[in-house]
C-alpha cells in the first residue's frame, strides 16, 4: 500500500491543470461601396455597387501583430458574387477595435464572368480601422491565377465589424463605453505592446 501512495500522488498531480487563457481574435464585417472590373478581350469596364460580408479568426489580440484567416463574399450588383479565402495580418490595435491597419491576401473564385474577368483572381485588400467597428477597405485583383485573361479590378467599401464593435473593443472608446471583459483581456496602458 505504501508503494501505491507515491504513484497515486503522481497521477493526481498530472491530472491537475493550471488555468490558461487563450483568446482568439474574431472578425465579422458587413459593408457596401463600389467595384470596378476591366476586361481586355473584349474591352469592357464595369462599375457597380457592391455589398461585402466577411468573417474570420486570428491569433491573440493582445499581441502587436495578429495573424489569421478571413472568408469574404462580395457581390457586384448586375454582375455576380466573388468568394475569397485570405490570410489576414493586422495591427493588434485594429483587432482590438481601435485605430489600426490590416492586409488581406488570398485566392478568389469568380463564376459569374464566363472567364471574361478571370475565374481565379488573386485578391488583396488594405483595411483602415477606426473605433466603434468602422473600417474602410480598398481591394484589388492582382492577377488571374490561371493565367489569361488578366484580372483587372478593384473595390472600395465602408464596413462595420460587429465583433470589433462589441467583443473585441477596447482602447480609445473606453472613456465613452468601457468593455468590461474584452477578448484578449483588458490591456492597461502599462501592458500595451510596443508599436512596431
KAPE-V573288 format. One record per residue. N is the residue number from 1. RES is the residue in one letter. PSI is psi in whole degrees, -180 to 180 (999 if undefined). BURIAL is # if it has 24 or more other ideal C-beta (glycine too) atoms within 12 Angstrom, else .. D_FIRST is the distance of its C-alpha to the first C-alpha in Angstrom with 2 decimals. Layout:
n=N res=RES psi=PSI burial=BURIAL d_first=D_FIRST
n=N res=RES psi=PSI burial=BURIAL d_first=D_FIRST
//
This chain:
n=1 res=X psi=-36 burial=. d_first=0.00
n=2 res=X psi=-30 burial=. d_first=3.81
n=3 res=X psi=-27 burial=. d_first=5.37
n=4 res=X psi=-24 burial=. d_first=5.25
n=5 res=X psi=-49 burial=. d_first=6.69
n=6 res=X psi=-36 burial=. d_first=9.76
n=7 res=X psi=-43 burial=. d_first=10.29
n=8 res=X psi=-40 burial=. d_first=10.42
n=9 res=X psi=-43 burial=. d_first=12.66
n=10 res=X psi=-42 burial=. d_first=14.79
n=11 res=X psi=-42 burial=. d_first=15.36
n=12 res=X psi=-40 burial=. d_first=16.34
n=13 res=X psi=-38 burial=. d_first=18.59
n=14 res=X psi=-26 burial=. d_first=20.28
n=15 res=X psi=-12 burial=. d_first=20.94
n=16 res=X psi=123 burial=. d_first=22.86
n=17 res=X psi=142 burial=. d_first=26.43
n=18 res=X psi=151 burial=. d_first=29.10
n=19 res=X psi=146 burial=. d_first=32.25
n=20 res=X psi=153 burial=. d_first=35.06
n=21 res=X psi=119 burial=. d_first=38.71
n=22 res=X psi=82 burial=. d_first=40.65
n=23 res=X psi=154 burial=# d_first=44.04
n=24 res=X psi=158 burial=# d_first=46.71
n=25 res=X psi=143 burial=# d_first=50.44
n=26 res=X psi=146 burial=# d_first=52.29
n=27 res=X psi=141 burial=# d_first=56.00
n=28 res=X psi=99 burial=# d_first=58.13
n=29 res=X psi=147 burial=# d_first=61.86
n=30 res=X psi=143 burial=# d_first=65.11
n=31 res=X psi=170 burial=# d_first=68.49
n=32 res=X psi=157 burial=# d_first=72.12
n=33 res=X psi=-139 burial=# d_first=74.84
n=34 res=X psi=149 burial=# d_first=77.03
n=35 res=X psi=146 burial=# d_first=76.58
n=36 res=X psi=140 burial=# d_first=79.10
n=37 res=X psi=143 burial=# d_first=79.19
n=38 res=X psi=128 burial=# d_first=81.71
n=39 res=X psi=141 burial=# d_first=82.48
n=40 res=X psi=-24 burial=. d_first=84.45
n=41 res=X psi=106 burial=. d_first=85.80
n=42 res=X psi=159 burial=. d_first=87.59
n=43 res=X psi=122 burial=. d_first=87.80
n=44 res=X psi=136 burial=. d_first=86.39
n=45 res=X psi=126 burial=. d_first=84.79
n=46 res=X psi=134 burial=# d_first=83.10
n=47 res=X psi=124 burial=. d_first=82.04
n=48 res=X psi=153 burial=# d_first=80.07
n=49 res=X psi=152 burial=. d_first=78.03
n=50 res=X psi=149 burial=# d_first=74.30
n=51 res=X psi=136 burial=# d_first=71.15
n=52 res=X psi=145 burial=# d_first=67.67
n=53 res=X psi=134 burial=# d_first=64.09
n=54 res=X psi=149 burial=# d_first=61.10
n=55 res=X psi=149 burial=# d_first=57.35
n=56 res=X psi=175 burial=# d_first=54.56
n=57 res=X psi=155 burial=# d_first=51.36
n=58 res=X psi=-175 burial=# d_first=50.66
n=59 res=X psi=-178 burial=# d_first=48.29
n=60 res=X psi=126 burial=# d_first=47.24
n=61 res=X psi=-9 burial=# d_first=50.41
n=62 res=X psi=-14 burial=# d_first=49.43
n=63 res=X psi=161 burial=# d_first=50.44
n=64 res=X psi=-33 burial=. d_first=54.03
n=65 res=X psi=139 burial=# d_first=54.37
n=66 res=X psi=130 burial=# d_first=53.00
n=67 res=X psi=135 burial=# d_first=52.92
n=68 res=X psi=-163 burial=# d_first=52.67
n=69 res=X psi=149 burial=# d_first=54.45
n=70 res=X psi=137 burial=# d_first=57.15
n=71 res=X psi=127 burial=# d_first=58.79
n=72 res=X psi=138 burial=# d_first=62.42
n=73 res=X psi=124 burial=# d_first=64.97
n=74 res=X psi=120 burial=# d_first=68.54
n=75 res=X psi=123 burial=# d_first=71.45
n=76 res=X psi=108 burial=# d_first=74.93
n=77 res=X psi=140 burial=. d_first=77.19
n=78 res=X psi=-3 burial=. d_first=79.93
n=79 res=X psi=-70 burial=# d_first=77.94
n=80 res=X psi=-168 burial=# d_first=74.29
n=81 res=X psi=131 burial=# d_first=70.65
n=82 res=X psi=144 burial=# d_first=68.80
n=83 res=X psi=149 burial=# d_first=65.02
n=84 res=X psi=141 burial=# d_first=63.17
n=85 res=X psi=115 burial=# d_first=59.66
n=86 res=X psi=154 burial=# d_first=59.54
n=87 res=X psi=134 burial=# d_first=57.41
n=88 res=X psi=133 burial=# d_first=57.74
n=89 res=X psi=125 burial=# d_first=57.50
n=90 res=X psi=164 burial=# d_first=58.19
n=91 res=X psi=154 burial=# d_first=58.09
n=92 res=X psi=-37 burial=# d_first=55.23
n=93 res=X psi=-37 burial=# d_first=57.84
n=94 res=X psi=-49 burial=# d_first=59.28
n=95 res=X psi=-24 burial=# d_first=55.91
n=96 res=X psi=12 burial=# d_first=55.32
n=97 res=X psi=21 burial=# d_first=58.59
n=98 res=X psi=-167 burial=# d_first=60.80
n=99 res=X psi=138 burial=# d_first=63.58
n=100 res=X psi=-179 burial=# d_first=62.67
n=101 res=X psi=160 burial=# d_first=63.39
n=102 res=X psi=162 burial=# d_first=61.83
n=103 res=X psi=129 burial=# d_first=62.68
n=104 res=X psi=142 burial=# d_first=62.09
n=105 res=X psi=124 burial=# d_first=62.75
n=106 res=X psi=171 burial=# d_first=62.24
n=107 res=X psi=147 burial=# d_first=63.88
n=108 res=X psi=170 burial=# d_first=65.72
n=109 res=X psi=125 burial=# d_first=66.99
n=110 res=X psi=105 burial=# d_first=70.52
n=111 res=X psi=-4 burial=. d_first=71.71
n=112 res=X psi=-10 burial=# d_first=74.74
n=113 res=X psi=3 burial=# d_first=77.16
n=114 res=X psi=35 burial=. d_first=77.81
n=115 res=X psi=13 burial=. d_first=76.80
n=116 res=X psi=-34 burial=# d_first=79.80
n=117 res=X psi=13 burial=# d_first=77.59
n=118 res=X psi=130 burial=# d_first=74.78
n=119 res=X psi=-32 burial=# d_first=71.93
n=120 res=X psi=73 burial=# d_first=69.03
n=121 res=X psi=139 burial=# d_first=69.87
n=122 res=X psi=120 burial=# d_first=67.61
n=123 res=X psi=142 burial=# d_first=67.58
n=124 res=X psi=153 burial=# d_first=66.89
n=125 res=X psi=138 burial=# d_first=66.89
n=126 res=X psi=126 burial=# d_first=67.06
n=127 res=X psi=129 burial=# d_first=65.58
n=128 res=X psi=109 burial=# d_first=66.83
n=129 res=X psi=144 burial=# d_first=64.58
n=130 res=X psi=165 burial=# d_first=65.63
n=131 res=X psi=169 burial=# d_first=63.85
n=132 res=X psi=25 burial=# d_first=63.56
n=133 res=X psi=6 burial=# d_first=62.57
n=134 res=X psi=144 burial=# d_first=65.99
n=135 res=X psi=148 burial=# d_first=66.50
n=136 res=X psi=135 burial=# d_first=69.37
n=137 res=X psi=126 burial=# d_first=68.73
n=138 res=X psi=118 burial=# d_first=71.11
n=139 res=X psi=161 burial=# d_first=70.40
n=140 res=X psi=157 burial=# d_first=72.12
n=141 res=X psi=123 burial=# d_first=72.13
n=142 res=X psi=-47 burial=# d_first=71.75
n=143 res=X psi=155 burial=. d_first=72.37
n=144 res=X psi=118 burial=# d_first=72.29
n=145 res=X psi=-19 burial=. d_first=69.33
n=146 res=X psi=8 burial=. d_first=71.21
n=147 res=X psi=-105 burial=. d_first=74.26
n=148 res=X psi=151 burial=. d_first=77.46
n=149 res=X psi=165 burial=# d_first=78.74
n=150 res=X psi=146 burial=# d_first=77.70
n=151 res=X psi=112 burial=# d_first=75.67
n=152 res=X psi=117 burial=# d_first=77.58
n=153 res=X psi=178 burial=# d_first=76.74
n=154 res=X psi=179 burial=# d_first=74.90
n=155 res=X psi=157 burial=# d_first=74.09
n=156 res=X psi=128 burial=# d_first=73.85
n=157 res=X psi=149 burial=# d_first=71.73
n=158 res=X psi=124 burial=# d_first=70.90
n=159 res=X psi=157 burial=# d_first=67.38
n=160 res=X psi=119 burial=# d_first=65.15
n=161 res=X psi=109 burial=# d_first=61.39
n=162 res=X psi=-38 burial=# d_first=59.68
n=163 res=X psi=-33 burial=# d_first=56.26
n=164 res=X psi=-28 burial=# d_first=57.75
n=165 res=X psi=-30 burial=# d_first=59.50
n=166 res=X psi=-82 burial=. d_first=56.46
n=167 res=X psi=-40 burial=# d_first=52.83
n=168 res=X psi=-18 burial=# d_first=53.52
n=169 res=X psi=126 burial=# d_first=56.23
n=170 res=X psi=156 burial=# d_first=56.06
n=171 res=X psi=-126 burial=# d_first=58.45
n=172 res=X psi=-13 burial=. d_first=62.14
n=173 res=X psi=-3 burial=# d_first=61.98
n=174 res=X psi=-34 burial=. d_first=59.57
n=175 res=X psi=-35 burial=. d_first=62.49
n=176 res=X psi=-36 burial=. d_first=63.82
n=177 res=X psi=92 burial=. d_first=60.66
n=178 res=X psi=132 burial=. d_first=57.27
n=179 res=X psi=115 burial=# d_first=54.46
n=180 res=X psi=-27 burial=. d_first=51.51
n=181 res=X psi=73 burial=. d_first=48.80
n=182 res=X psi=154 burial=# d_first=50.22
n=183 res=X psi=139 burial=# d_first=48.29
n=184 res=X psi=-5 burial=# d_first=47.06
n=185 res=X psi=158 burial=. d_first=46.76
n=186 res=X psi=129 burial=. d_first=49.49
n=187 res=X psi=105 burial=# d_first=51.01
n=188 res=X psi=165 burial=. d_first=52.61
n=189 res=X psi=-38 burial=. d_first=55.42
n=190 res=X psi=-18 burial=. d_first=53.25
n=191 res=X psi=-9 burial=. d_first=50.79
n=192 res=X psi=138 burial=. d_first=53.42
n=193 res=X psi=154 burial=. d_first=53.37
n=194 res=X psi=138 burial=. d_first=56.37
n=195 res=X psi=129 burial=. d_first=59.10
n=196 res=X psi=999 burial=. d_first=59.66
//
